[in-house]
Amino acid sequence: MTTFTSNLPDEVLSQLNIMANKLAIPKNKIIEKTLKIDLDQLARAEYVQSYRQAADDLNIIEMAEEGMAEYLNQSVF
């Protein structure tokens, strides 16, 4: 495991101390869990943004429509 040093605003550090004491868990575990959640949310937002961009991309829309036409023209048997 790598050591990471950072500066936090006093208010955030105070909230972190209070929560760590209340839950009886180390501050680094709270930071780790919170960071994982935030990174996951950022990845999801990036994924959603890529779909929004694709929705406005005429080339992507054309490829999707061509693919759907080919799919619909396939015989079932």
CORBELLIN-V601551 format. One record per residue. N is the residue number from 0. RES is the residue in three letters. PSI is psi in whole degrees, -180 to 180 (* if undefined). D_FIRST is the distance of its C-alpha to the first C-alpha in Angstrom with 1 decimal. Layout:
N|RES|PSI|D_FIRST / N|RES|PSI|D_FIRST
This chain:
0|MET|141|0.0 / 1|THR|144|3.8 / 2|THR|137|6.7 / 3|PHE|132|9.5 / 4|THR|137|13.1 / 5|SER|162|16.0 / 6|ASN|137|19.6 / 7|LEU|147|21.0 / 8|PRO|147|24.7 / 9|ASP|-40|26.0 / 10|GLU|-42|27.3 / 11|VAL|-44|24.0 / 12|LEU|-38|22.3 / 13|SER|-45|25.3 / 14|GLN|-39|25.0 / 15|LEU|-45|21.4 / 16|ASN|-44|22.4 / 17|ILE|-46|25.3 / 18|MET|-40|23.5 / 19|ALA|-41|20.8 / 20|ASN|-42|23.7 / 21|LYS|-42|25.8 / 22|LEU|-9|23.3 / 23|ALA|46|22.0 / 24|ILE|154|18.3 / 25|PRO|148|15.6 / 26|LYS|-38|15.7 / 27|ASN|-29|12.1 / 28|LYS|-39|12.9 / 29|ILE|-46|16.0 / 30|ILE|-44|14.5 / 31|GLU|-49|12.0 / 32|LYS|-45|15.1 / 33|THR|-42|17.4 / 34|LEU|-41|15.5 / 35|LYS|-43|15.4 / 36|ILE|-47|19.1 / 37|ASP|-41|20.0 / 38|LEU|-37|18.4 / 39|ASP|-43|20.3 / 40|GLN|-38|23.5 / 41|LEU|-40|23.2 / 42|ALA|-41|23.1 / 43|ARG|-41|26.0 / 44|ALA|-38|27.9 / 45|GLU|-40|27.5 / 46|TYR|-46|28.9 / 47|VAL|-43|31.8 / 48|GLN|-37|32.5 / 49|SER|-35|32.8 / 50|TYR|-38|35.4 / 51|ARG|-41|37.2 / 52|GLN|-40|37.5 / 53|ALA|-34|38.7 / 54|ALA|-25|41.3 / 55|ASP|-2|42.8 / 56|ASP|111|42.6 / 57|LEU|-35|46.1 / 58|ASN|-42|45.0 / 59|ILE|-44|42.5 / 60|ILE|-44|45.2 / 61|GLU|-45|47.7 / 62|MET|-41|45.5 / 63|ALA|-42|44.8 / 64|GLU|-41|48.5 / 65|GLU|-42|49.5 / 66|GLY|-39|47.1 / 67|MET|-40|48.5 / 68|ALA|-43|52.0 / 69|GLU|-41|51.3 / 70|TYR|-44|49.7 / 71|LEU|-25|52.7 / 72|ASN|-6|55.1 / 73|GLN|143|53.7 / 74|SER|148|56.0 / 75|VAL|-31|54.9 / 76|PHE|*|56.6
